Amino acid sequence: MDATTVIAVICSVVVFAGWLVLPHSATTVQPVAVSEERKPVAISA
Amino acid sequence: MKIDSGDTAWVLASAALVMLMTPALGFFYGGLVRRKNVLSTIMHSFFILCLISVQWVLWGYSLAFGPDKFHLIGGLEWVGLNNVGFTPNPDYAPTIPHQAFMVFQMMFAVITPALISGAFAERQRFKAFVLFSLLWATFVYDPIAHWVWGAGGWLHQLGALDFAGGTVVHISSGVSALVAALVLGRRIGFGKQKAEPHDATMTVLGAALLWFGWFGFNAGSALGAGALATSAFVVTNTATAMAALTWMTVSWWHKKQPSVIGAAAGAVAGLVAITPASGFVNVMGAIVIGFGAGVVCYLAIQLRERIHVDDALDVWAVHGIGGTWGALATGLFATVAINSAAANGFFYGNPKQVLIQLVAIGAAWGWSIAGTFVILKVVNLFVPLRVHEDEEILGLDLSQHGEPAYASINAN
């Protein structure tokens, strides 16, 4: 295994292993407030 | 010399792929700007496609690739494509018509000034942009292309390796973008109001089309349909994917969420970084180059934000720094096992190649900084570089082109 391959494997391990410790979600999802009900649209024939 | 139909077909198809990259860049940039500037941003790329297509056949190709003068510039013998016919030119591509090589190179000359437009987005006067682009292509791009790729160019003779344009295209445009951002100054409200991307989907689409076109950029630079083109294709895809994964991971760690635009920008950084190395490195080298691009370009953006430079779409960080990393990495990971006509890099027993790459990098940085600064100052003598304040607030789509991008939406 040459030096380039060793470095490439280390880089890949760093990225792939990094995902294990990253946060699942940054923010708590807030429910979106709906200001008003949608009104039915009048369609003329 | 006999024309090879397979090589010719591949180079012509590659020229078409590279042509697609310029409007793709327009979409990539267009999604990143505010709604009121999207059309003007796309126009920058579309207009340059037209402008440089004409400049290149008139004098650009002759300056870049014409008979050498003092190892610095091509002569005027090929102005108007005089002496550029269908017989192959053995100095550049012995198996395809000379005009096929010329049109392939034209598409590189087209996209390079278009890349710079991301730095001065949302504030440059269109007329100043027209003059700047024409002068920049002539006095910055064409000489650097001759130094690196022209028969007799001094960096070519020195042994600098740049397979598809890390130095010629990306360092030149990225460094010039930084100069342009500094000379034009910051946008109104920079640092106070957030200039959020108006359409991230457009940006991701643009990045995907850039990725597609880049196969022509890099694999086409083999100038033949064979093993070298195949290798360039594979390492291009590998480095791009690795850079996107790395950028996304770094931004996820830094900002606590995996950014979609970050993944797209990371892919572009990987494409940039593998460009000079694509005909010289193996797939393991491509993984390292992609990883490095994801980290280094992301850090460059943090630095750019910290020093409050308004390079609007981060051309310097992605192209200038990504191109510099790619050129340096070529000196580290190049191997004659991939390209017997080239040289080994540091990790294959030739540390001298790193020094040669550094000379090429320094020359491209220096000429780009000086040339861009002078050209901007000269243009400013005749046409103000920036739009008026009220035009900037209104948006360039209406103030410069008189057309809204989205007719039914008036918001910013």
Interface residues (C-beta under 8 A of the other chain):
Chain A: D2 A3 T4 T5 I7 A8 C11 S12 V14 V15 G18 W19 L22 P23 S25 A26 T27
Chain B: M242 L245 T246 T249 W252 W253 K255 K256 Q257 P258 N282 M284 G285 I287 V288 F291 G292 F333 F347
